[in-house]
Amino acid sequence: MLLGCAVLAGCTHWQYNLGLPLHEDAIDSEPGALSLGRVLTILGPPQRLSAIPGGYVMAWEHWQVSEKSIGISLGALGVEGLSLDWGQAQVDAEFLLLTMNSNHKLVSHTFSKWSGDAGGGSAVQPFVGLVSVVDVEDLVKRMPHHNWGGDILKPLPRAINSASAPDLGHSGIEQRGTPTGVGQRSLEMR
């Protein structure tokens, strides 16, 4: 037990909970029967919103990200300056997308739920271990609605395909964790 404590350099467990939990049956109404006011009463304000021809789409999301890592230093065994690190991340996600027509009536709704690995890795590091073996930064950034006020004060995004930029609110919705090199953001200028 003492030897185990001596070689254990550190372990972390980070738990992120983003958004409110969603339920698949939160919207169980027939298309056209639910108004925008009723939708907002049930779900609250959407986290993503975009215009589409003939109406608009709104999205809500809930993410639970768990990041675990452990590091072992062999200094107590006489191997100075060497550490072994392991890490992994798990994600559970729910995404609700509602399509509304120009009369503010529900046209369709889609609920998706998934869970699985969000990444992981291991490393053998000489000296001081400064490398993170798990990277979930793109999944745990602030929710879109937390930035609405501040985003108004920022300069407009510059994009070659600005008509397709998802942050402008008229060209679709991009789900959290989408890589920047694919999809709507592939031609943005950084």
Beta strands, then each sheet from edge to edge (+ up, - down):
strand 1: 8-18
strand 2: 48-52
strand 3: 55-73
strand 4: 82-101
strand 5: 106-126
sheet 1: 1+ 3- 2+
sheet 2: 1+ 3- 4+ 5-
end
